[in-house]
């Protein structure tokens, strides 16, 4: 009875995580992403709120630009960790039996967790080997899912990074166009480079550098 409960619980966890990853990466509406939402509410929102209230614009931009891209890989790491635990729960009831060939006598949940981790990461040390045909199939499924998730995460992050870069370039070009459209270049040069005591070329260079820094913060 207990064996069946562990297996059912493990399968439910696996389906739950798989549904979350599918919704996060393949569905635009994110209709079911509880893990991602929890991480956003617990990690990102408090940090963003603190940065907005207590940090200057430049420092806030630096902090959020550094932490923002790390949030998605962290969310997938949590998903993979929960997935590994789910498969470990499936293995655990049978880790004590002859369905597994283990190189040592003591068999605990950590052994099932070790097997699940090495299988999901497609490393497979070989110190714990399933002998039952159906458990071999389960290990194969976990290895396939683990490899697929890693590939999906890498592809998703690369796509997201490209989209963010394109958005940043478009925003910079828009602000640059708006700035140049409103700028009277002739009057600017006469003001800074006139022989009647204008501020001079150093001040002009300083102004242009400041404008570039403002664009970089976009």
For each residue, the residues with C-beta under 8 A, 3 or more apart:
1: 4 5
2: 5 6 93
3: 6 7 93 94
4: 1 7 8
5: 1 2 8 9
6: 2 3 9 10 89 90 92 93
7: 3 4 10 11 89 90 93
8: 4 5 11 12
9: 5 6 12 13 86 89
10: 6 7 13 14 86 87 88 89 90 92
11: 7 8 14 15 86 90
12: 8 9 15 16 86
13: 9 10 16 17 82 83 85 86 89
14: 10 11 17 18 83 86 87 90
15: 11 12 18 19
16: 12 13 19 20 82 86
17: 13 14 20 21 35 79 82 83 86
18: 14 15 21 22 83 145
19: 15 16 22 23 32
20: 16 17 23 24 32 33 34 35 36 79
21: 17 18 24 25 76 79 149 152
22: 18 19 25 26 27
23: 19 20 26 27 30 31 32 33
24: 20 21 27 30 33 36 75
25: 21 22 152 153 156
26: 22 23
27: 22 23 24 30 31
28:
29:
30: 23 24 27 33 36
31: 23 27
32: 19 20 23
33: 20 23 24 30 36 37
34: 20 37 38
35: 17 20 38 39 75 78 79 82
36: 20 24 30 33 39 40 75
37: 33 34 40 41
38: 34 35 41 42
39: 35 36 42 43 44 71 74 75 78
40: 36 37 43 44 45 71
41: 37 38 44 45
42: 38 39 45 46
43: 39 40 46 47 71 74
44: 39 40 41 47 48 67 68 71
45: 40 41 42 48 49
46: 42 43 49 50
47: 43 44 50 51 63 64 67
48: 44 45 51 52 64
49: 45 46 52 53
50: 46 47 53 54 55
51: 47 48 54 55 59 60 63 64
52: 48 49 55 60
53: 49 50
54: 50 51
55: 50 51 52 59 60 63
56: 59 60
57: 60 61 217
58: 61 62 217
59: 51 55 56 62 63
60: 51 52 55 56 57 63 64
61: 57 58 64 65 217
62: 58 59 65 66
63: 47 51 55 59 60 66 67
64: 47 48 51 60 61 67 68
65: 61 62 68 69
66: 62 63 69 70
67: 44 47 63 64 70 71
68: 44 64 65 71
69: 65 66 72 73 161
70: 66 67 73 74
71: 39 40 43 44 67 68 74 75
72: 69 75 76 156 157 160
73: 69 70 76 77 153 157
74: 39 43 70 71 77 78
75: 24 35 36 39 71 72 78 79
76: 21 72 73 79 80 149 153
77: 73 74 80 81
78: 35 39 74 75 81 82
79: 17 20 21 35 75 76 82 83 149
80: 76 77 83 84 120 146 149
81: 77 78 84 85
82: 13 16 17 35 78 79 85 86
83: 13 14 17 18 79 80 86 87 120 145 146 149
84: 80 81 87 88 113 116 117 120
85: 13 81 82 88 89 113 116
86: 9 10 11 12 13 14 16 17 82 83 89 90
87: 10 14 83 84 90 91 116 119 120 138 142
88: 10 84 85 91 92 109 112 113 115 116
89: 6 7 9 10 13 85 86 92 112
90: 6 7 10 11 14 86 87 138
91: 87 88 94 95 100 112 115 116 135 138
92: 6 10 88 89 95 109 112
93: 2 3 6 7 96
94: 3 91 97 99 100 132 135
95: 91 92 100 102 107 108 109 111 112 115 128
96: 93 107
97: 94 100
98: 131
99: 94 130 131 132 135
100: 91 94 95 97 107 115 128 129 130 131 132 135
101: 128 129 130 131
102: 95 105 107 111 127 128
103: 127 128
104: 107
105: 102
106:
107: 95 96 100 102 104 111
108: 95 111 112
109: 88 92 95 112 113
110: 113 114
111: 95 102 107 108 114 115 128
112: 88 89 91 92 95 108 109 115 116
113: 84 85 88 109 110 116 117
114: 110 111 117 118 128
115: 88 91 95 100 111 112 118 119 128 139
116: 84 85 87 88 91 112 113 119 120 142
117: 84 113 114 120 121
118: 114 115 121 123 124 125
119: 87 115 116 122 124 139 142 143 146
120: 80 83 84 87 116 117 142 143 145 146
121: 117 118 146
122: 119 143 146 147
123: 118
124: 118 119 143
125: 118 128
126: 129
127: 102 103
128: 95 100 101 102 103 111 114 115 125
129: 100 101 126
130: 99 100 101 135 136 138 139
131: 98 99 100 101 135 136
132: 94 99 100 135 136
133: 136 137
134: 137 138
135: 91 94 99 100 130 131 132 138 139
136: 130 131 132 133 139 140
137: 133 134 140 141
138: 87 90 91 130 134 135 141 142
139: 115 119 130 135 136 142 143
140: 136 137 143 144
141: 137 138 144 145
142: 87 116 119 120 138 139 145 146
143: 119 120 122 124 139 140 146 147
144: 140 141 147 148
145: 18 83 120 141 142 148 149
146: 80 83 119 120 121 122 142 143 149 150
147: 122 143 144 150 151
148: 144 145 151 152
149: 21 76 79 80 83 145 146 152 153
150: 146 147 153 154
151: 147 148 154 155
152: 21 25 148 149 155 156
153: 25 73 76 149 150 156 157
154: 150 151 157 158
155: 151 152 158 159
156: 25 72 152 153 159 160
157: 72 73 153 154 160 161
158: 154 155 161 162
159: 155 156 162 163
160: 72 156 157 163 164
161: 69 157 158 164 165
162: 158 159 165 166
163: 159 160 166 167
164: 160 161 167 168
165: 161 162 168 169
166: 162 163 169 170
167: 163 164 170 171
168: 164 165 171 172 218
169: 165 166 172 173
170: 166 167 173 174
171: 167 168 174 175 218
172: 168 169 175 176 215 216 218
173: 169 170 176 177
174: 170 171 177 178
175: 171 172 178 179 214 215 218
176: 172 173 179 180 215
177: 173 174 180 181
178: 174 175 181 182
179: 175 176 182 183 211
180: 176 177 183 185
181: 177 178
182: 178 179
183: 179 180 188
184: 187 188
185: 180 188 189
186: 189 190
187: 184 190 191
188: 183 184 185 191 192 204
189: 185 186 192 193 204
190: 186 187 193 194 198
191: 187 188 194 198 199
192: 188 189 198 199 200 201 203 204 207
193: 189 190 198 200 201 204
194: 190 191 197 198
195: 198
196:
197: 194
198: 190 191 192 193 194 195
199: 191 192 202 203 204
200: 192 193 203 204
201: 192 193 204 205
202: 199 205 206
203: 192 199 200 206 207
204: 188 189 192 193 199 200 201 207 208
205: 201 202 208 209
206: 202 203 209 210
207: 192 203 204 210 211
208: 204 205 211 212
209: 205 206 212 213
210: 206 207 213 214
211: 179 207 208 214 215
212: 208 209 215 216
213: 209 210 216 217
214: 175 210 211 217 218
215: 172 175 176 211 212 218
216: 172 212 213
217: 57 58 61 213 214
218: 168 171 172 175 214 215
